[in-house]
């Protein structure tokens, strides 16, 4: 059986990050990136006529659709799975006409929380054609089943490369906070809490790693260093050097920054939103009610002052991360694909 993955890679993800790392562990995965001879201007024109209320669809999406159609047509009804790595984009014409391909099952992985899916895919016309869906956050399950009416939906966690992201306690800076990323991050909480934490913890340093476009969201403070464009090695070192991950969030499903922090044995203080509690289950990480700035401050100050507790949480975080290793997750995806073909 052939398995075709419709690939999309967020440009801000490091080489060793991102959901498309799944393809490095899935046996005989076939990646479709849109290798079509369709002229760019034509693809841009046609895709520009497509309603974006059913998810993102651009010139690259059209080329992927064309490439997928040609690949499926050439395989002459050989059994196959088509898996869209990002259900919030690229799903249109081939899946709409899936009746042309009798032995093919279509599925996709959803990454956005319901608060985003509600407007990103307000028209579910195309995603309703999917035979199956993977939710990377437990908080997505009810929404996907209720609004998209997909036959088979499974929670399968996002993976992390635990071989690349690993602890190194010799580099740890006890008074270092780390804030990574921009999607659904609570910058207001960051800007409010850091000066007040610094008042109670002399010598505090805070590394904020964001896309250059988001640097202006970080208010100046003498303890803050803002970084962008780090290499994979430098990103890993930032995790290893930190005392803890300080990551207020507005919402979530799976969060790469949390997974990579766990893999590096980093204690975590984050918001109790979306899928965070499930991912951090059993780690004794600190989950703070959304926008409870004072609890963020108190919990962070207390933890920074307790070296023994940090050591304990570091071990638990690493242990939990191993259950999200891509070798484990890819097997769960493979089993899900098998269940689709048996239906």
C-alpha positions as CSV (number, residue, x, y, z in Angstrom):
1,X,0.0,0.0,0.0
2,X,1.2,3.5,-0.9
3,X,1.1,6.3,1.7
4,X,1.2,9.8,0.3
5,X,1.8,12.7,2.7
6,X,0.8,16.2,1.5
7,X,3.6,18.1,3.1
8,X,3.7,21.7,4.5
9,X,6.5,23.1,6.5
10,X,6.2,26.3,8.5
11,X,9.3,28.5,7.6
12,X,9.9,29.4,11.3
13,X,10.4,25.8,12.4
14,X,13.9,24.6,13.0
15,X,15.2,21.7,10.9
16,X,14.6,19.2,13.8
17,X,11.2,20.6,14.7
18,X,7.8,20.6,13.1
19,X,5.2,17.9,12.3
20,X,6.7,16.9,9.0
21,X,9.5,15.2,10.9
22,X,7.0,12.3,10.9
23,X,8.1,11.5,7.4
24,X,11.6,10.7,8.7
25,X,10.2,7.8,10.8
26,X,7.3,6.6,8.7
27,X,8.3,3.6,6.5
28,X,8.3,4.3,2.8
29,X,6.6,7.6,3.2
30,X,6.0,9.4,-0.1
31,X,6.1,13.2,0.2
32,X,4.2,15.5,-2.1
33,X,5.4,19.1,-2.1
34,X,3.7,20.3,-5.3
35,X,6.2,19.3,-8.0
36,X,3.9,20.4,-10.8
37,X,4.7,22.0,-14.1
38,X,1.8,24.4,-13.7
39,X,3.2,28.0,-14.2
40,X,3.3,29.9,-11.0
41,X,1.2,32.8,-12.3
42,X,-1.5,30.5,-13.5
43,X,-1.5,28.6,-10.2
44,X,-1.7,31.9,-8.3
45,X,-4.6,33.1,-10.5
46,X,-6.6,29.9,-10.1
47,X,-6.0,29.5,-6.3
48,X,-6.9,33.1,-5.8
49,X,-10.4,32.3,-7.0
50,X,-10.8,29.6,-4.3
51,X,-12.8,30.5,-1.2
52,X,-10.4,30.7,1.8
53,X,-13.2,29.9,4.3
54,X,-12.5,26.2,3.8
55,X,-8.9,26.6,4.9
56,X,-5.8,28.1,3.3
57,X,-5.4,27.3,-0.4
58,X,-2.7,29.0,-2.4
59,X,-0.6,28.4,-5.5
60,X,1.4,25.7,-3.7
61,X,-1.8,24.0,-2.6
62,X,-3.0,23.9,-6.2
63,X,0.2,22.3,-7.4
64,X,0.0,19.7,-4.6
65,X,-3.6,18.9,-5.8
66,X,-2.4,18.5,-9.3
67,X,0.6,16.3,-8.3
68,X,-1.6,14.2,-6.1
69,X,-4.2,13.7,-8.8
70,X,-1.5,12.5,-11.2
71,X,0.1,10.2,-8.7
72,X,-3.2,8.6,-7.8
73,X,-4.3,8.3,-11.4
74,X,-1.0,6.5,-12.4
75,X,-1.2,3.9,-9.6
76,X,-4.3,2.3,-11.2
77,X,-6.4,1.9,-8.0
78,X,-3.6,0.4,-5.9
79,X,-4.7,0.8,-2.3
80,X,-3.3,4.0,-0.8
81,X,-3.6,6.4,2.1
82,X,-3.4,10.2,1.5
83,X,-2.5,12.1,4.6
84,X,-2.6,15.9,4.7
85,X,-0.1,16.9,7.3
86,X,-1.9,20.2,7.9
87,X,-5.7,19.9,7.7
88,X,-6.0,23.7,7.9
89,X,-4.6,24.0,4.4
90,X,-4.3,22.4,1.0
91,X,-7.5,20.3,1.2
92,X,-9.7,20.9,-1.9
93,X,-10.4,19.3,-5.2
94,X,-8.9,15.8,-5.1
95,X,-10.6,14.9,-1.8
96,X,-13.8,16.4,-3.1
97,X,-13.7,13.9,-6.0
98,X,-12.4,10.9,-4.0
99,X,-15.0,8.7,-5.6
100,X,-12.6,8.6,-8.6
101,X,-10.1,6.6,-6.5
102,X,-11.9,3.6,-5.1
103,X,-9.1,2.1,-3.0
104,X,-7.8,5.4,-1.5
105,X,-8.5,6.7,2.0
106,X,-8.0,10.3,2.8
107,X,-7.1,11.7,6.3
108,X,-5.5,14.8,7.8
109,X,-3.9,16.1,11.0
110,X,-5.6,19.1,12.6
111,X,-3.2,21.5,14.5
112,X,-5.3,24.5,15.5
113,X,-7.6,24.7,18.6
114,X,-11.3,25.1,18.1
115,X,-11.0,28.9,18.7
116,X,-9.0,29.1,15.5
117,X,-10.7,26.3,13.5
118,X,-14.0,28.2,13.9
119,X,-12.8,30.9,11.6
120,X,-10.0,29.2,9.6
121,X,-12.4,26.4,8.4
122,X,-15.8,28.1,8.8
123,X,-16.9,26.2,5.6
124,X,-16.3,22.5,6.2
125,X,-17.4,21.4,2.8
126,X,-14.0,19.8,1.9
127,X,-12.8,18.5,5.2
128,X,-16.1,16.6,5.6
129,X,-15.0,14.4,2.7
130,X,-12.1,13.0,4.8
131,X,-12.3,9.4,5.9
132,X,-10.3,10.1,9.1
133,X,-8.6,12.8,11.1
134,X,-5.8,13.0,13.7
135,X,-6.1,15.5,16.5
136,X,-2.8,16.6,18.1
137,X,-4.7,18.0,21.0
138,X,-7.4,16.3,23.1
139,X,-9.3,19.6,23.1
140,X,-9.9,19.2,19.4
141,X,-11.8,15.9,19.4
142,X,-15.3,17.1,20.2
143,X,-15.1,20.0,17.8
144,X,-13.8,18.0,14.9
145,X,-16.4,15.3,15.4
146,X,-19.3,17.7,15.9
147,X,-18.5,20.3,13.2
148,X,-16.7,18.3,10.5
149,X,-18.6,15.0,10.8
150,X,-15.5,12.9,9.9
151,X,-16.1,9.2,10.4
152,X,-13.0,8.3,12.3
153,X,-11.1,10.7,14.6
154,X,-8.2,9.8,16.9
155,X,-6.0,11.7,19.4
156,X,-2.4,11.1,18.5
157,X,0.1,13.4,20.1
158,X,2.7,15.5,18.2
159,X,6.1,14.0,18.2
160,X,9.5,15.3,19.2
161,X,13.1,14.4,18.3
162,X,14.4,13.2,21.7
163,X,17.7,12.2,20.1
164,X,18.5,15.8,19.0
165,X,16.8,17.5,22.0
166,X,18.3,16.2,25.2
167,X,19.3,17.5,28.6
168,X,22.7,18.9,29.5
169,X,22.6,20.0,33.2
170,X,26.2,21.2,33.0
171,X,24.9,24.2,31.0
172,X,21.9,25.1,33.2
173,X,21.7,28.7,34.3
174,X,19.5,28.6,37.4
175,X,18.1,32.1,37.1
176,X,17.4,31.9,33.3
177,X,13.8,31.9,32.0
178,X,13.1,30.9,28.5
179,X,10.1,32.0,26.3
180,X,9.9,30.5,22.8
181,X,7.6,31.1,19.9
182,X,4.8,33.4,18.9
183,X,1.7,31.4,17.9
184,X,-1.0,31.9,20.6
185,X,1.6,33.2,23.0
186,X,0.5,35.6,25.7
187,X,2.9,38.5,25.3
188,X,0.9,40.7,27.6
189,X,1.5,38.2,30.4
190,X,5.2,38.1,29.5
191,X,5.5,41.8,29.6
192,X,3.6,42.1,32.9
193,X,5.3,39.3,34.8
194,X,9.0,39.7,33.9
195,X,9.6,43.0,35.6
196,X,7.9,41.8,38.8
197,X,9.7,38.4,38.8
198,X,13.0,40.3,38.3
199,X,12.2,42.4,41.4
200,X,12.0,39.3,43.5
201,X,14.8,37.3,41.8
202,X,18.0,39.4,41.5
203,X,20.2,38.4,38.6
204,X,17.2,37.1,36.6
205,X,17.8,36.7,32.8
206,X,15.1,36.0,30.3
207,X,15.7,34.8,26.8
208,X,12.9,35.3,24.4
209,X,13.1,33.5,21.1
210,X,10.7,34.8,18.5
211,X,10.3,35.4,14.8
212,X,11.7,38.8,13.9
213,X,8.2,40.1,13.0
214,X,7.2,39.6,16.7
215,X,10.1,41.4,18.4
216,X,8.0,44.5,18.9
217,X,5.6,42.5,21.0
218,X,8.2,42.1,23.7
219,X,8.5,45.2,26.0
220,X,12.0,46.3,26.8
221,X,13.4,45.2,30.2
222,X,17.0,45.0,31.2
223,X,16.7,41.3,32.0
224,X,15.3,40.4,28.6
225,X,17.4,39.3,25.6
226,X,15.4,38.9,22.4
227,X,16.7,36.4,19.9
228,X,15.7,35.4,16.3
229,X,16.9,33.1,13.6
230,X,18.8,30.7,15.8
231,X,20.4,27.6,14.3
232,X,19.1,24.2,15.5
233,X,22.2,23.9,17.7
234,X,21.7,27.3,19.3
235,X,18.1,26.6,19.9
236,X,18.9,23.4,21.7
237,X,21.5,25.2,23.7
238,X,19.0,27.8,24.8
239,X,16.7,25.0,26.1
240,X,19.7,23.3,27.9
241,X,20.8,26.6,29.5
242,X,17.5,27.7,30.9
243,X,16.4,27.1,34.4
244,X,12.8,26.7,33.3
245,X,10.4,27.4,30.4
246,X,8.1,30.3,31.1
247,X,5.4,30.2,28.6
248,X,2.1,32.0,29.1
249,X,-0.3,31.0,26.3
250,X,-3.8,32.1,25.1
251,X,-4.7,28.6,23.7
252,X,-3.0,25.5,22.4
253,X,-3.2,22.0,21.0
254,X,0.3,20.7,20.8
255,X,3.2,23.1,21.4
256,X,6.6,22.4,19.9
257,X,8.3,24.6,22.4
258,X,6.8,22.6,25.3
259,X,7.7,19.3,23.7
260,X,11.3,20.4,23.0
261,X,11.7,21.8,26.5
262,X,10.5,18.5,28.0
263,X,13.0,16.6,25.8
264,X,15.7,18.8,27.1
265,X,14.7,18.2,30.7
266,X,13.3,21.7,31.3
267,X,10.8,22.4,34.0
268,X,7.7,24.1,32.7
269,X,5.4,26.9,33.9
270,X,2.7,27.5,31.3
271,X,-1.0,28.3,31.0
272,X,-3.7,25.7,31.7
273,X,-5.2,26.0,28.3
274,X,-6.0,23.7,25.3
275,X,-4.0,20.5,25.2
276,X,-1.3,21.5,27.7
277,X,-2.5,19.6,30.6
278,X,-2.7,16.3,28.7
279,X,0.8,16.7,27.3
280,X,2.2,17.5,30.7
281,X,0.4,14.8,32.5
282,X,2.6,13.1,35.1
283,X,5.3,15.8,34.9
284,X,4.2,17.9,37.9
285,X,4.7,20.9,35.7
286,X,3.0,24.1,36.8
287,X,-0.2,24.9,35.0
288,X,-1.6,28.4,35.7
289,X,-5.1,29.5,34.9
290,X,-5.2,31.7,31.8
291,X,-4.2,35.3,32.4
292,X,-3.6,34.8,36.1
293,X,-0.5,36.9,36.1
294,X,0.1,36.9,39.8
295,X,0.0,33.1,40.0
296,X,2.5,33.1,37.2
297,X,4.8,35.4,39.1
298,X,4.5,33.6,42.4
299,X,4.9,30.1,40.9
300,X,8.0,31.1,38.9
301,X,9.7,32.9,41.8
302,X,9.1,29.9,44.1
303,X,10.4,27.4,41.6
304,X,13.5,29.4,40.7
305,X,14.3,29.3,44.4
306,X,14.0,25.5,44.8
307,X,16.9,23.8,43.0
308,X,15.8,20.4,44.3
309,X,12.4,20.8,42.8
310,X,13.8,21.9,39.5
311,X,16.0,18.7,39.4
312,X,12.9,16.6,40.1
313,X,10.8,18.2,37.4
314,X,13.6,18.0,34.9
315,X,13.7,14.2,35.2
316,X,10.0,13.9,34.9
317,X,9.8,16.1,31.9
318,X,12.5,14.1,30.0
319,X,10.8,10.8,30.9
320,X,7.5,12.0,29.6
321,X,9.1,13.4,26.4
322,X,10.3,9.9,25.6
323,X,6.7,8.8,25.2
324,X,6.4,11.4,22.4
325,X,9.5,10.4,20.5
326,X,8.8,10.3,16.8
327,X,9.5,6.5,16.7
328,X,6.6,6.0,19.1
329,X,4.2,8.5,17.4
330,X,5.0,7.3,13.8
331,X,3.9,3.8,14.9
332,X,0.6,5.2,16.2
333,X,0.0,7.0,12.9
334,X,0.8,3.8,11.0
335,X,-1.8,1.9,13.1
336,X,-4.3,4.7,12.5
337,X,-3.8,4.3,8.7
338,X,-4.3,0.6,9.0
339,X,-7.6,1.1,10.8
340,X,-8.8,3.3,7.9
341,X,-8.1,0.6,5.3
342,X,-10.0,-2.0,7.3
343,X,-13.2,0.1,7.4
